[in-house]
Amino acid sequence: MGNGLSPGLQRLIEDRKVARIKRDPALIAAEIAAAMADLEDARESLELKKPKWATIQGYYALFHGLRALLFEMGFREKSHHALLAAVRELYADKIERSLIQDCEHGMYLRQEADYGLKFSERGAQDVIETAGTLLARVKTILKIK
């Protein structure tokens, strides 16, 4: 293809699951701020014994952190699943597979909490831990202190 994109990312673009955008530092900064706020809210919700909300907020910390990475590379996702797939393709050399799998598990836990009304304190803790790990990695990749 000669465009330097992986076949997986090229497929996401062709299937209109991911689109190119102009890189915007303000948009990236807003995603990081949202991620950090959601992580703090998730921790507070867990302390207040609200595991459903802690799970959902923890997941959105993950979501916004992943979006910051995608925006950094000049792409925007069309779905949550496409976001994970695109980050997996773009950052395979910077984010270990196990962390991406933990993010996928966080997505599953959020869907279960939100739509299935199935949630637990342990699940919320897992999502929050994953979000903290991911956001630390995102900040390192984006060179944010």
N, CA, C and O of each residue as an XYZ file, in Angstrom:
580
protein
N       0.813     -1.196      0.000
C       0.000      0.000      0.000
C       0.850      1.250      0.000
O       0.409      2.286     -0.497
N       2.050      1.188      0.539
C       2.980      2.299      0.459
C       2.650      3.501      1.315
O       3.333      4.520      1.206
N       1.633      3.433      2.164
C       1.253      4.579      2.977
C       1.773      4.488      4.409
O       1.507      5.373      5.223
N       2.499      3.444      4.714
C       3.085      3.281      6.036
C       2.116      2.809      7.103
O       2.499      2.679      8.265
N       0.886      2.552      6.741
C      -0.106      2.093      7.706
C      -0.143      0.576      7.736
O       0.040     -0.087      6.715
N      -0.384      0.034      8.930
C      -0.524     -1.415      9.048
C      -1.792     -1.852      8.310
O      -2.722     -1.063      8.143
N      -1.823     -3.106      7.872
C      -3.040     -3.600      7.212
C      -4.286     -3.476      8.095
O      -5.375     -3.181      7.603
N      -4.118     -3.701      9.394
C      -5.257     -3.589     10.313
C      -5.791     -2.175     10.388
O      -7.005     -1.972     10.375
N      -4.905     -1.192     10.466
C      -5.340      0.195     10.517
C      -5.946      0.612      9.179
O      -6.952      1.321      9.139
N      -5.332      0.170      8.091
C      -5.866      0.473      6.761
C      -7.300     -0.054      6.627
O      -8.165      0.619      6.065
N      -7.539     -1.244      7.141
C      -8.875     -1.837      7.101
C      -9.865     -1.015      7.920
O     -10.999     -0.802      7.490
N      -9.445     -0.553      9.094
C     -10.324      0.280      9.919
C     -10.709      1.567      9.178
O     -11.849      2.021      9.269
N      -9.764      2.143      8.454
C     -10.034      3.355      7.680
C     -10.985      3.044      6.524
O     -11.970      3.750      6.312
N     -10.680      1.989      5.788
C     -11.525      1.606      4.654
C     -12.951      1.273      5.080
O     -13.904      1.559      4.356
N     -13.092      0.668      6.253
C     -14.410      0.316      6.782
C     -15.087      1.493      7.488
O     -16.175      1.352      8.045
N     -14.433      2.646      7.457
C     -14.945      3.889      8.063
C     -15.179      3.764      9.563
O     -16.091      4.378     10.117
N     -14.349      2.966     10.202
C     -14.413      2.831     11.650
C     -13.452      3.801     12.324
O     -13.586      4.115     13.507
N     -12.481      4.268     11.543
C     -11.501      5.256     11.987
C     -11.328      6.246     10.845
O     -11.305      5.864      9.675
N     -11.207      7.520     11.195
C     -11.019      8.554     10.175
C      -9.809      9.413     10.522
O      -9.463      9.587     11.691
N      -9.186      9.935      9.503
C      -8.079     10.863      9.712
C      -8.626     12.221     10.127
O      -9.666     12.665      9.640
N      -7.900     12.878     11.042
C      -8.222     14.239     11.452
C      -6.925     15.025     11.545
O      -5.838     14.448     11.538
N      -7.044     16.333     11.631
C      -5.873     17.169     11.861
C      -5.494     17.046     13.336
O      -6.352     17.154     14.212
N      -4.226     16.823     13.603
C      -3.750     16.735     14.993
C      -3.977     18.081     15.663
O      -3.592     19.122     15.131
N      -4.606     18.054     16.835
C      -4.949     19.273     17.566
C      -4.501     19.128     19.021
O      -5.126     18.398     19.790
N      -3.415     19.822     19.405
C      -2.920     19.702     20.786
C      -3.968     20.039     21.845
O      -3.960     19.440     22.920
N      -4.862     20.978     21.570
C      -5.897     21.328     22.547
C      -6.870     20.166     22.756
O      -7.316     19.919     23.876
N      -7.189     19.470     21.697
C      -8.081     18.322     21.787
C      -7.425     17.190     22.585
O      -8.080     16.524     23.387
N      -6.158     16.987     22.361
C      -5.409     15.963     23.097
C      -5.381     16.314     24.584
O      -5.617     15.455     25.433
N      -5.093     17.573     24.894
C      -5.048     18.023     26.290
C      -6.413     17.875     26.961
O      -6.487     17.511     28.134
N      -7.487     18.151     26.229
C      -8.826     18.010     26.794
C      -9.126     16.547     27.123
O      -9.755     16.256     28.140
N      -8.680     15.635     26.273
C      -8.895     14.207     26.535
C      -8.127     13.754     27.771
O      -8.646     12.984     28.579
N      -6.896     14.229     27.921
C      -6.104     13.885     29.105
C      -6.780     14.423     30.361
O      -6.872     13.722     31.369
N      -7.248     15.658     30.303
C      -7.929     16.256     31.455
C      -9.187     15.464     31.808
O      -9.455     15.205     32.981
N      -9.954     15.082     30.792
C     -11.165     14.291     31.041
C     -10.806     12.942     31.650
O     -11.479     12.477     32.570
N      -9.759     12.318     31.148
C      -9.330     11.016     31.671
C      -8.952     11.123     33.144
O      -9.356     10.294     33.960
N      -8.181     12.139     33.472
C      -7.741     12.306     34.862
C      -8.926     12.602     35.785
O      -8.990     12.085     36.900
N      -9.859     13.429     35.324
C     -11.041     13.742     36.130
C     -11.900     12.492     36.336
O     -12.393     12.245     37.436
N     -12.075     11.708     35.273
C     -12.870     10.487     35.401
C     -12.213      9.480     36.331
O     -12.901      8.783     37.077
N     -10.891      9.397     36.294
C     -10.194      8.478     37.190
C     -10.386      8.911     38.640
O     -10.641      8.076     39.509
N     -10.267     10.187     38.901
C     -10.485     10.693     40.269
C     -11.926     10.431     40.710
O     -12.162      9.999     41.839
N     -12.885     10.690     39.827
C     -14.294     10.424     40.153
C     -14.524      8.944     40.433
O     -15.272      8.594     41.346
N     -13.888      8.076     39.656
C     -14.037      6.633     39.858
C     -13.523      6.232     41.237
O     -14.159      5.452     41.946
N     -12.383      6.766     41.600
C     -11.818      6.451     42.925
C     -12.753      6.918     44.039
O     -12.961      6.207     45.022
N     -13.314      8.115     43.879
C     -14.241      8.643     44.886
C     -15.506      7.790     44.958
O     -15.998      7.498     46.048
N     -16.029      7.392     43.806
C     -17.233      6.549     43.793
C     -16.978      5.218     44.485
O     -17.839      4.712     45.205
N     -15.797      4.651     44.267
C     -15.469      3.383     44.921
C     -15.403      3.570     46.439
O     -15.886      2.726     47.195
N     -14.810      4.667     46.872
C     -14.761      4.960     48.314
C     -16.155      5.112     48.899
O     -16.394      4.766     50.056
N     -17.070      5.630     48.094
C     -18.454      5.827     48.539
C     -19.301      4.562     48.376
O     -20.519      4.596     48.552
N     -18.646      3.449     48.039
C     -19.320      2.150     47.871
C     -20.348      2.193     46.741
O     -21.462      1.687     46.870
N     -19.942      2.811     45.633
C     -20.780      2.869     44.431
C     -20.029      2.199     43.286
O     -19.530      2.871     42.384
N     -19.951      0.861     43.328
C     -19.125      0.160     42.340
C     -19.619      0.277     40.901
O     -18.814      0.240     39.971
N     -20.927      0.416     40.704
C     -21.415      0.574     39.332
C     -20.822      1.840     38.723
O     -20.245      1.797     37.637
N     -20.962      2.963     39.418
C     -20.450      4.228     38.884
C     -18.939      4.236     38.825
O     -18.357      4.810     37.904
N     -18.303      3.614     39.783
C     -16.838      3.541     39.767
C     -16.358      2.785     38.526
O     -15.365      3.169     37.909
N     -17.058      1.722     38.166
C     -16.711      0.941     36.976
C     -16.878      1.786     35.716
O     -15.995      1.822     34.858
N     -18.006      2.458     35.616
C     -18.292      3.277     34.432
C     -17.309      4.437     34.332
O     -16.759      4.695     33.261
N     -17.085      5.131     35.432
C     -16.146      6.254     35.415
C     -14.722      5.786     35.143
O     -13.975      6.452     34.426
N     -14.345      4.653     35.706
C     -13.016      4.106     35.447
C     -12.838      3.775     33.981
O     -11.783      4.031     33.400
N     -13.874      3.205     33.384
C     -13.786      2.899     31.959
C     -13.618      4.183     31.141
O     -12.817      4.222     30.207
N     -14.364      5.225     31.486
C     -14.246      6.461     30.699
C     -12.883      7.124     30.890
O     -12.432      7.862     30.014
N     -12.233      6.879     32.000
C     -10.839      7.321     32.133
C      -9.977      6.602     31.097
O      -9.118      7.210     30.459
N     -10.217      5.303     30.939
C      -9.513      4.532     29.904
C      -9.836      5.088     28.514
O      -8.935      5.354     27.719
N     -11.102      5.255     28.240
C     -11.573      5.714     26.943
C     -10.908      7.027     26.537
O     -10.396      7.152     25.425
N     -10.918      7.996     27.437
C     -10.341      9.309     27.102
C      -8.819      9.244     26.966
O      -8.239      9.960     26.150
N      -8.174      8.394     27.757
C      -6.733      8.221     27.597
C      -6.388      7.615     26.246
O      -5.444      8.047     25.584
N      -7.158      6.611     25.840
C      -6.947      5.983     24.533
C      -7.233      6.970     23.403
O      -6.525      6.988     22.396
N      -8.262      7.782     23.568
C      -8.584      8.792     22.540
C      -7.445      9.794     22.387
O      -7.131     10.208     21.271
N      -6.830     10.185     23.489
C      -5.703     11.112     23.402
C      -4.602     10.525     22.520
O      -4.000     11.229     21.710
N      -4.351      9.236     22.689
C      -3.342      8.577     21.856
C      -3.746      8.569     20.386
O      -2.921      8.818     19.508
N      -4.994      8.287     20.128
C      -5.468      8.258     18.747
C      -5.389      9.652     18.123
O      -4.949      9.802     16.984
N      -5.812     10.656     18.866
C      -5.766     12.036     18.374
C      -4.328     12.473     18.109
O      -4.060     13.215     17.164
N      -3.422     12.015     18.936
C      -1.998     12.334     18.752
C      -1.514     11.900     17.371
O      -0.690     12.573     16.752
N      -2.025     10.790     16.906
C      -1.600     10.246     15.613
C      -2.454     10.759     14.457
O      -2.241     10.368     13.309
N      -3.424     11.634     14.752
C      -4.247     12.212     13.691
C      -5.387     11.335     13.228
O      -5.708     11.292     12.040
N      -6.005     10.627     14.177
C      -7.156      9.773     13.861
C      -8.266      9.997     14.878
O      -8.020     10.430     16.004
N      -9.495      9.694     14.459
C     -10.666      9.720     15.338
C     -11.438      8.423     15.107
O     -11.579      7.967     13.972
N     -11.928      7.845     16.180
C     -12.665      6.586     16.114
C     -14.146      6.832     15.887
O     -14.661      7.919     16.149
N     -14.822      5.801     15.396
C     -16.275      5.854     15.207
C     -17.005      4.996     16.234
O     -18.233      5.037     16.311
N     -16.255      4.210     17.032
C     -16.861      3.381     18.072
C     -15.806      3.051     19.129
O     -14.607      3.230     18.914
N     -16.275      2.579     20.245
C     -15.366      2.184     21.319
C     -14.478      1.026     20.881
O     -13.285      1.003     21.181
N     -15.061      0.070     20.174
C     -14.276     -1.076     19.708
C     -13.225     -0.646     18.684
O     -12.097     -1.139     18.698
N     -13.601      0.264     17.809
C     -12.644      0.763     16.813
C     -11.508      1.512     17.497
O     -10.367      1.453     17.038
N     -11.800      2.207     18.575
C     -10.766      2.917     19.324
C      -9.708      1.939     19.821
O      -8.513      2.158     19.623
N     -10.140      0.875     20.458
C      -9.186     -0.121     20.957
C      -8.399     -0.766     19.815
O      -7.187     -0.956     19.915
N      -9.092     -1.095     18.743
C      -8.420     -1.726     17.602
C      -7.371     -0.781     17.002
O      -6.271     -1.215     16.661
N      -7.704      0.491     16.874
C      -6.770      1.459     16.288
C      -5.559      1.686     17.195
O      -4.427      1.749     16.714
N      -5.790      1.807     18.489
C      -4.667      1.987     19.420
C      -3.781      0.747     19.398
O      -2.556      0.858     19.444
N      -4.385     -0.415     19.330
C      -3.603     -1.660     19.243
C      -2.689     -1.623     18.019
O      -1.528     -2.024     18.101
N      -3.197     -1.151     16.900
C      -2.411     -1.077     15.663
C      -1.330      0.003     15.735
O      -0.190     -0.227     15.330
N      -1.686      1.165     16.244
C      -0.773      2.309     16.232
C       0.316      2.246     17.301
O       1.405      2.787     17.107
N       0.035      1.598     18.414
C       0.950      1.636     19.560
C       1.418      0.243     19.985
O       1.777      0.040     21.145
N       1.416     -0.702     19.071
C       1.815     -2.076     19.406
C       3.217     -2.130     19.996
O       3.513     -3.011     20.804
N       4.073     -1.208     19.606
C       5.448     -1.203     20.098
C       5.612     -0.411     21.399
O       6.694     -0.410     21.988
N       4.545      0.264     21.854
C       4.653      1.101     23.053
C       3.734      0.686     24.198
O       3.951      1.061     25.350
N       2.704     -0.096     23.865
C       1.761     -0.560     24.891
C       1.671     -2.079     24.773
O       1.284     -2.612     23.733
N       2.027     -2.752     25.836
C       2.037     -4.211     25.790
C       0.624     -4.758     25.614
O      -0.367     -4.170     26.047
N       0.586     -5.889     24.970
C      -0.681     -6.554     24.638
C      -1.537     -6.772     25.882
O      -2.757     -6.622     25.824
N      -0.924     -7.119     26.989
C      -1.686     -7.396     28.208
C      -2.431     -6.152     28.705
O      -3.530     -6.268     29.247
N      -1.848     -4.975     28.527
C      -2.528     -3.756     28.952
C      -3.720     -3.469     28.042
O      -4.771     -3.043     28.521
N      -3.573     -3.695     26.751
C      -4.704     -3.533     25.828
C      -5.806     -4.539     26.186
O      -6.989     -4.201     26.150
N      -5.420     -5.766     26.530
C      -6.417     -6.769     26.937
C      -7.129     -6.334     28.217
O      -8.333     -6.550     28.361
N      -6.396     -5.724     29.142
C      -7.014     -5.208     30.364
C      -8.008     -4.083     30.027
O      -9.058     -3.971     30.659
N      -7.673     -3.262     29.038
C      -8.588     -2.207     28.590
C      -9.852     -2.819     27.990
O     -10.957     -2.333     28.232
N      -9.687     -3.880     27.210
C     -10.842     -4.584     26.642
C     -11.714     -5.170     27.755
O     -12.943     -5.139     27.676
N     -11.071     -5.697     28.777
C     -11.826     -6.227     29.915
C     -12.576     -5.092     30.616
O     -13.716     -5.267     31.046
N     -11.935     -3.940     30.728
C     -12.597     -2.770     31.307
C     -13.826     -2.373     30.511
O     -14.847     -1.991     31.084
N     -13.732     -2.461     29.179
C     -14.876     -2.162     28.319
C     -16.018     -3.144     28.604
O     -17.180     -2.754     28.711
N     -15.662     -4.414     28.724
C     -16.655     -5.439     29.025
C     -17.324     -5.159     30.382
O     -18.547     -5.225     30.500
N     -16.513     -4.847     31.398
C     -17.066     -4.574     32.726
C     -17.982     -3.357     32.712
O     -19.008     -3.346     33.392
N     -17.621     -2.330     31.942
C     -18.467     -1.141     31.825
C     -19.790     -1.495     31.170
O     -20.846     -1.061     31.631
N     -19.747     -2.280     30.097
C     -20.985     -2.673     29.417
C     -21.878     -3.490     30.347
O     -23.094     -3.301     30.379
N     -21.271     -4.389     31.094
C     -22.043     -5.196     32.042
C     -22.672     -4.324     33.123
O     -23.832     -4.521     33.486
N     -21.910     -3.360     33.637
C     -22.438     -2.475     34.685
C     -23.542     -1.582     34.135
O     -24.578     -1.388     34.772
N     -23.308     -1.044     32.950
C     -24.233     -0.071     32.373
C     -25.502     -0.722     31.830
O     -26.604     -0.232     32.074
N     -25.352     -1.817     31.101
C     -26.485     -2.412     30.405
C     -27.022     -3.674     31.055
O     -28.209     -3.978     30.936
N     -26.164     -4.406     31.739
C     -26.594     -5.651     32.361
C     -26.833     -5.545     33.855
O     -27.311     -6.484     34.492
N     -26.491     -4.375     34.412
C     -26.601     -4.147     35.856
C     -25.861     -5.214     36.657
O     -26.291     -5.615     37.739
N     -24.731     -5.666     36.094
C     -23.857     -6.610     36.774
C     -22.547     -5.899     37.051
O     -21.855     -5.476     36.125
N     -22.206     -5.766     38.323
C     -20.994     -5.052     38.705
C     -20.575     -5.504     40.099
O     -21.365     -6.086     40.842
N     -19.329     -5.226     40.435
C     -18.820     -5.595     41.751
C     -17.720     -4.623     42.151
O     -17.169     -3.904     41.318
N     -17.418     -4.618     43.421
C     -16.325     -3.788     43.917
C     -15.005     -4.243     43.292
O     -14.168     -3.416     42.931
N     -14.821     -5.560     43.164
C     -13.583     -6.094     42.570
C     -13.447     -5.655     41.113
O     -12.362     -5.267     40.679
N     -14.536     -5.716     40.365
C     -14.502     -5.266     38.970
C     -14.166     -3.792     38.871
O     -13.372     -3.388     38.022
N     -14.765     -2.987     39.732
C     -14.478     -1.547     39.742
C     -13.006     -1.309     40.059
O     -12.354     -0.482     39.421
N     -12.489     -2.031     41.039
C     -11.071     -1.897     41.383
C     -10.183     -2.253     40.195
O      -9.185     -1.580     39.939
N     -10.542     -3.302     39.475
C      -9.754     -3.721     38.310
C      -9.736     -2.632     37.238
O      -8.682     -2.320     36.683
N     -10.895     -2.058     36.950
C     -10.971     -1.016     35.924
C     -10.161      0.200     36.356
O      -9.435      0.783     35.550
N     -10.282      0.579     37.605
C      -9.553      1.743     38.115
C      -8.044      1.503     38.060
O      -7.285      2.395     37.682
N      -7.619      0.317     38.431
C      -6.193     -0.019     38.371
C      -5.686      0.030     36.921
O      -4.620      0.582     36.647
N      -6.452     -0.546     36.011
C      -6.071     -0.513     34.600
C      -6.006      0.924     34.097
O      -5.077      1.293     33.378
N      -6.992      1.733     34.476
C      -7.004      3.132     34.036
C      -5.774      3.869     34.546
O      -5.161      4.634     33.801
N      -5.409      3.653     35.787
C      -4.218      4.302     36.336
C      -2.957      3.896     35.596
O      -2.107      4.731     35.290
N      -2.844      2.604     35.311
C      -1.682      2.100     34.570
C      -1.656      2.666     33.156
O      -0.615      3.119     32.680
N      -2.808      2.638     32.489
C      -2.865      3.153     31.120
C      -2.540      4.642     31.075
O      -1.767      5.079     30.223
N      -3.117      5.419     31.976
C      -2.881      6.872     31.936
C      -1.423      7.209     32.217
O      -0.890      8.161     31.647
N      -0.783      6.457     33.072
C       0.655      6.669     33.288
C       1.417      6.403     31.987
O       2.329      7.153     31.637
N       1.048      5.348     31.279
C       1.688      5.016     30.010
C       1.401      6.079     28.950
O       2.292      6.470     28.197
N       0.155      6.542     28.899
C      -0.224      7.586     27.936
C       0.611      8.843     28.172
O       1.131      9.438     27.228
N       0.731      9.233     29.412
C       1.528     10.428     29.727
C       2.983     10.254     29.321
O       3.613     11.194     28.835
N       3.512      9.073     29.516
C       4.888      8.805     29.094
C       5.008      8.898     27.582
O       5.924      9.540     27.067
N       4.089      8.260     26.870
C       4.127      8.273     25.398
C       4.003      9.697     24.871
O       4.711     10.089     23.943
N       3.094     10.474     25.475
C       2.837     11.841     25.001
C       3.771     12.866     25.633
O       3.693     14.061     25.347
N       4.667     12.370     26.509
C       5.636     13.234     27.196
C       4.946     14.346     27.999
O       5.282     15.526     27.894
N       3.969     13.915     28.802
C       3.237     14.801     29.691
C       3.665     14.494     31.115
O       3.771     13.330     31.501
N       3.909     15.534     31.891
C       4.323     15.323     33.287
C       3.139     15.260     34.209
O       3.304     15.087     35.416
